[in-house]
Amino acid sequence: MKASRWLVMPVLLVLATAANAAWAQSADSADKTAPSYDMKAQSLLDLERVQKKFVDLLDAVPADKLTWRPSADSRSFAELFLHVAGERYGILQLMGTTPPADFKGKTFEKSTTDKAQIASELNRTWDFAQRAINGMSNADFAKLMPKLGPQANAGDVVYILVADAHEHLGQAVAYARMNGIVPPWTVEAQKKTAEKKPEQR
């Protein structure tokens, strides 16, 4: 599972490149309607929602469970959350964004098991990701990045960041469920359902 980054990244790049090529082909169609999808705004909104879920789920995990791992060759809870934080630097670096000087990629995932510190790192890298994406113009999203693939662009890197975040959120939820931890947003949804009158359900 620790090698998942290197296994998943090429697959995501191929998918993103294929999607971009398909879009380019469709651009030659008779439909010249301007696109209504704002990838910059949508990616930031999506990443913000996922960030909140990561922080809320981390808060729900007991401190003594942060070293729990489903198998000897899997990341622990702490390592998984730190992996998410660290990959924001690594993925955005693909389009030339420079991580902070004090970021040590090789040791970052094992750097702490302290809940407050992990939350701090999640928030720190989320701020970094927001600044990087907010700093991009619409033209920057279309900037070609040949080193990632013939039709790859900077927008694909942001897409990879979103896809990666969702992949690891699912992994974190699975970890939680295996330990009898119900995700906070599920608890909230169940509470709202229980509070509704029978005719409103």
N, C-alpha and C positions, 0 to 999 in steps of 0.2 A: 504493500500500500504506500510505502514511503517513496517508491519510484513512480507513483501515479502522475506526478507533475510532468515527468519526462515522457510518459506514455500518452498522457491525455493531450498535452500541448500540440504535438504534430497533428493529431486527429482533429482538434479544434481548428487549427490553421487550415487544414485541407477543407473542412466544412465551410469555414468562413470564406475561403478563396472560391470554392464552388458556388456559394451563395452570391458572391460578388460577381462572378462570371455570368450567372443566371440573370442577375439584375441588369448587367450590361447588355445582354441579349434582348431582354424585355424592353430596354430603353430604345431599341430600334423599331419597336412596334408602332402602330398607328396612334396609340394613346399618348398624347403629349401633356396630359394633366400634371401639374406640379405636385410633387410628393407632399403628403400632409403629415408624414411621420417625422418628428424631430428627434433624431437619435441622441443628440447631446442631452436634451432635457429628459428624455425617457430613460436613458441609461443612468443619469444621476438620481432620478426618482427611484428607479429599481434598486440601485446600489444602496441608497439611503434606507429603504425598507429592509433589505437584507442585513445591512449593518445593525439596525435596531434589533433584529431577531437574534443576531449573533450575541450582542451585548446582553439582551434579556435572557437568552438561554444560558450564557456563561453565569449570570447572576443566580440562576436557578440551580446550577450544579453545586453540590456541597463541596467545600474546599478539599475534603479528604478523598473526593472522587476525581480530582483533576489529574491524578497519575494513573487512573484506570485506563486500560486498553483492552480491546476485544480479543487480541491475540498478541503473542510476543513480537511479531513482525509488523504490528500496526502502530499508528500514532496513538498517543494517549490523548485524553481530553485537552490537556494543556497544549500539547504539541499540535493538535489539530487547529485550535484557535490561533496559535502563533503562526502556523502555516498559512492560514487565511490572511493574516496581517502581512506576513512577509511576501506573499505572492502579489500583493498589490504593488509593491516595489518592483518585483521581478517581471511581472507582465507588462506594466507600463514602461519599463526600461526597454522593452522591445521597440518602442517608438521614439526612443531617445531621451526619455525622462530620467534624470539622475537621482538615485536614492540618497538619503542623508548619509553623510560621511561616517557616522557612527554605526551604520547598519552592517552587521556581520552575517551575511546570508548563510554561511555554512554552519554556524552555531546558534542561529536565532531561535529555531524551534525548540531547542533544549535550554534556552537561556533563563527561564523561570517557570515556577509552578505557582507563583503567587497570584491570586485572583485579581487583585487590584492592579498589579503590574500588567497582567494580560489584557485587562480592560483598557488600560492606558495605551497599550500598543495598538489595540484594535482602533481606538479613537484617533491615535496619532496617524496611522496609515490611512484611515478614512479621510482625515483632513488632507493628507498628501494627495490621495486620489481625486478628491473634489477639486483641489487647486489645479491639478494637471488637466482634468477634463474641462473645467471652467475656462482654463487658459487656451483651449482649442477653439479656433474659428470653424465655421461650417466647411470652409475650404480645407482646413487641416484634416478633417475627417476623411476627405477624399484623397489626401496625399498618398501617393503610391509608395509602397515599401517592398521593392523587389526582393530583398533578402528574405522575406517571409513567404514569397510566392509570386508568380507572374502577375496576378491581378490583386494582390493583397494591398490593403491601405491601412492608415492609422485607425480608421473606424473599426476595422476588423479587430484591432488590439483591444479596443474598448469592449467590443462584443465578447471577446474571449474572457475579459475580466468579469463581465456579467455572468457568463455561462459558468465560469469557474466558481464564482461565489455561490451560485445556486447548487452546484454539485456538492460543495463542501457543507452547505447548510443542510442538505439532505443527509449527509454523513453524520453531522453533529446531532441531528434529530434522532437518527438511528441509535447513536451512542446513548442519547438521553433515554430513549424508550427502553433500551436494554437494561438500564439502571432504574427503571420505574419512575423516571422524571417526565412529567407531562409538559410539553412546551408552553410557556406562559401565554402565548397568543391563543392556544387551544383552550387553556383554562378560562381565559377571558371570553372566548366565543361560547363555551359551555355555560358560563355564568349568565351571559346575556340571554341565551336560549331558555335557561331555567327561569329567568325573571319575566319572560313574556307570558301573557295571558294565553290560555289554551287556544282561543280563537285566532291568535296572532302567530301561532307556530305553524 
